[in-house]
Amino acid sequence: MTHPIRPIARPLDRRGFLVTTARAAGAALVGPWIIPSLARGAAGRPAPSSRITIGLIGTGRQGLLINLPALLNEDDVQVVAVCDVDRWRMDQAQAKTDAFYAEATTAGTYKGCAAYRDFRDLLVRADIDAVMISTPDHWHVPMAMAAARAGKDILCEKPLARNIAEGRRLADLVAKRKRVFRIDSEFRSNPRFHQAAQLVRNGRLGRLTRIVTTIPTEIMMGPQPEMPVPPELDYDLWLGPAPFVPYTEQRVHPRQDAAGRPGWICIRDYADGLLATWGAHLNDIAMSANNTERTGPIEIEGTGKYPPPQNLWNTMREFSVDLTFANGVRLTCRSGGDPSLRFEGTDGWIELPTGGRIKASHESLPKWQPGPNDLSLPFKVTEKRDFLDAVKTRGPTLCDAECGHRVSSLVHLGLAAIHLGRKLQWDPVKESVVGDDAAARGLLEPAAARSPWRELAL
């Protein structure tokens, strides 16, 4: 049965909030919001009145093991709520949060983190400033749109969108509502990639001609049997706007295992595979170095190969996509190797693996540093710090919704060219296909989504 939609309500007062959360389906018992010793700013932490209150939506592998610890360790943050459709994962996140803050109290106890199964019950809280969205990709835009309408600032996992139309709607809504938005990709805070982008932008390779991003080849997962839905999982809410299909563990995530790799990353109903996930990291740096992070290519062509149709994991495994920009630079995004980024110019080249030694045409290139008359790109030590500073200043982030939309658009343009088997012409200003109605329909008309969830992304 489809989960009934509840519209995002106006923020409740304290009493209304307590009544709502006590009745919310799947919500944990709500303890006191702030322990007195924390209210005094114990252990050198800022008092709650000067902290950014955050709700974490999605407590799977990335949320629980990466994003939650990173936020807990920021002194000007207070994680006040966690949310997940999997009760076991949500309980892990709630316990981890309470245990962390307990160490900062004189009593050594803390029960101030609320837990919700439905993200809409979290969004009605008037005391939450921002949300961290760490869910499967097909939920990114619907949840971010709802959060923006609820007046929250948004830190959202990459890739941003499942199609170009919804990415554009989200970027426009965030700008209209004046919300702070940050794509949660850490590569702009990686010194080697930041340095490479500065090197290219300052012409140290001469005129940039080509960029190559290399992405690993996905593993295979064949057909899987239908299984009973685990009692801790609200499977219908997990599916949300995606088509209904029977549950099997490799479709969702390992049971009661926070570190296990989820299967949804490799299933086209929920994600676009490694082209999107690794591409969001590497292509973001490529777009920054090419100074095209707020525009797009003008010509796209590519080839690719899907797994056998009976496989459960069915995102594209092998691919090579060429995207040409108005400045003549060609970005090639291809599978088949360890993750890396290569820049080629008229006077040299530099290649950066995600791990290991940087290679370059000249030994001096990796050692180059910008001088007083060179362009210096802004830098923050982490993507979380970039977001939090922007929440305080109401200024821009290094990778906002527009940048995230343009990077995810590369994936959808590449997939469209592969599916159609022909070169596409693209107008990056109007964001429209030139002279190809079939391609335009496929790119700009979102895939059917289960009603009523679809309205969240409109």
Protein Blocks (a to p, Z undefined) as FASTA:
>chain_A
ZZddddddddddfklmmmmmmmpghiacdddfbafklmnopghiacfklpccdddehjaf
klmmmmmmmmmmpmkbccfbdcdfblklmmmmmmmmmmmmmmmpmnlpacfbccdfblkl
mmmpmkbfbdcddbdfklmmmmmmmmmmnopacdddddfbfcfklmmmmmmmmmmnopac
dddbfklmgmklmmmmmmmmnopnopafbdcddddddddddddddddddfkbcfklmnmm
accddddfklmccehifkbccfklmpcklmgbjmlmmmmmmmmmmmmmnopmmgccfbdc
dddddddfkbmblcdfbdcdddddfkopacdddehiacddddddfkbccdddfbdcdddf
bfklmmpccdfkbccddddfbfklmmmmmmmnopacfbdfklmmmmmmmmmmmmmmmmno
pacdddfklopaehiaklmmmmmmccddddfklmmmZZ
